[in-house]
Amino acid sequence: MAYLPDSNALWVFSGSMACPSGGAVVDNWIYRLSSSTWAKKAYMFADTTTAASGAPISDYDPVNKRMLVNNYSYFRSWSPATNTWTALGTGTGLSDLYNGVYVPSRKRLYMIGGDGTTPAAYMWDVSGTAVESTSTTYGDTAIAKNQVSGSRLRPGV
């Protein structure tokens, strides 16, 4: 979920109703705060039966006014203004144990977490063609096992 400042709305993507296999829908919704109403938006794929795998890692890009969404098999952006999706790259194959934040000044979506055992950091550089890079992290491994992690960038960082 993210706040869309230009729309004064909350953006909600994906989800699953007690799905033991981990499959999830790729529905795209906004909740308009001014009217307390929901609006379903464009489906991520042309094939509306395609499901997501796991929980997506996403954040708002305030410079380009779009949502960035990474999952196992896709990396895409969604424009609230045009209600369209754009493919940026293939997904990182990350588990649900990752969380991410977009840093506008660096034009990068950072994702940190692990597979339940080994912590790692991933980064999408979206300054031009999306480029993925990865690095192993060291020290305490608790973040690799934390299934409810969260991250937010402090203003000015």
N, C-alpha and C positions, 0 to 999 in steps of 0.2 A: 504494500500500500504506500502511496506517496501523495503529497499535496501538490496540486496543479495551480500555482498562483495566478496565472492568467485567466483561468476558468473559475477560480474560487471553488474548486471541487477536489474530492478525494478520488484517486485512481486505484482500482482494485483489479488484480489480474490473477487468473488461475484459481485453483482450489480443488478440493475433493471431498466428497461425502462418504467418509468411512470406507475408503478404498484400500483393502489390504495389499493390493499389488503395487501401490504407490503411484498409479496412474492418476492424472489430474486433467481437468478441462483447461482449455486455453481461452476461456471467456475473458472479455475485456469490458470493464464497467467503470462508470464514473458516478459519484454521488455528489449532486449539486447542493452545496451547503446553504445557499440562499433560498432554495425552494424545498429542501429535504426530499428530493426525488432522485431515483436511480435511472440511469440511461445505459442500455447495452450498446457497446461500440463495436467496431469492426473486429471480426474474428481474425486471429493471427494467420491462419492458413486458408487457402482457397478451398481445401477439403475440410469441411466443417466437422468431420468425424475424427480428425487427427487429435490425439491427446498429448498432453505434456507428460514428461517424466520427471517426477520429483518437484521440488519447490524452486521456482525461478529466483534468480538474484537480479534485483532491479533497483534503479534510482533515477531521479529526474535530472535532466540536463537543462539548466536554466538559460544557458547561452543559446542553444539551438531549439529550446522549448519542445523537448521530446523526452519520452521515457526510453531508457536503455534496459533491455531484458536479455539475460543470459540464462541458458538451461543446458541440459545434457547435449542436445542436438542442434541448438540454434542460438544465434546472437542477433537480435533485431532491435529496431527502434520503432516507436509508435508516436505519431504526431497527433496531439489533441486538436490542433487547428484543422487538419485535413482528414482526420480519422483514417489514416493509412499506415500500413506497416512497411518497413524497408529492411531487407536482409542485409546484415553487416558482416556476418561470418558464421562459421559453424560453432556449436557450443563447446564448452570446455570439458564436458563429461563430469562436472563436479557433483559431489554428493549433496544431500540436503543439509549437511553440517557446515556449509559455507554461508557467509554473509558478505555484503558488499556495499560500497559507497562510491559515488562518482565525484571526482575532484575536477571542477570546471577549469581551474587555472592550469592544470596539467593535461586536460582532455583525456583523462583515464578513468576507467572503471576498475577499482581495486576489489579483489575478492580474497578473503582470508578465512581459513578454517582447516578442515581435514577430512579424512575418510573414516574417522573413528580411531585411527592409530597414528598416522603421520601428518603433522601440520604442514601446510604449504600456502603460498601466496600466488595468486594469478592476477594478471593485469591485461585489460584491453586498452590499447592506445587507439582512440577514435579521432585523432587529429587529421587523418586522411583516410586511407584504406585501413580498416580495422586490423590491428596486429596483436596477436596474443603472445604473452610471455609468461613464464612460470619460474618460480624459485622455491627452494626448500627453506623452511624457517627452522630456527634452532631455539633451544631453551625449553621452557615449560610446554608440555603437550596438551594441556587442558583444553585449549581452544579447538583442537582437533576432535575432541569428544563431546563438545558442548552442542546440544541439539537445539538450544533456544538462544543462541547468541544474537546480538544485535549491534549495529554500528551506526554512528552518525558523525558527520564531519563537524568539527567546531568552526564557527565563523572566523575567518581570518587566517585559517591554516592553509 
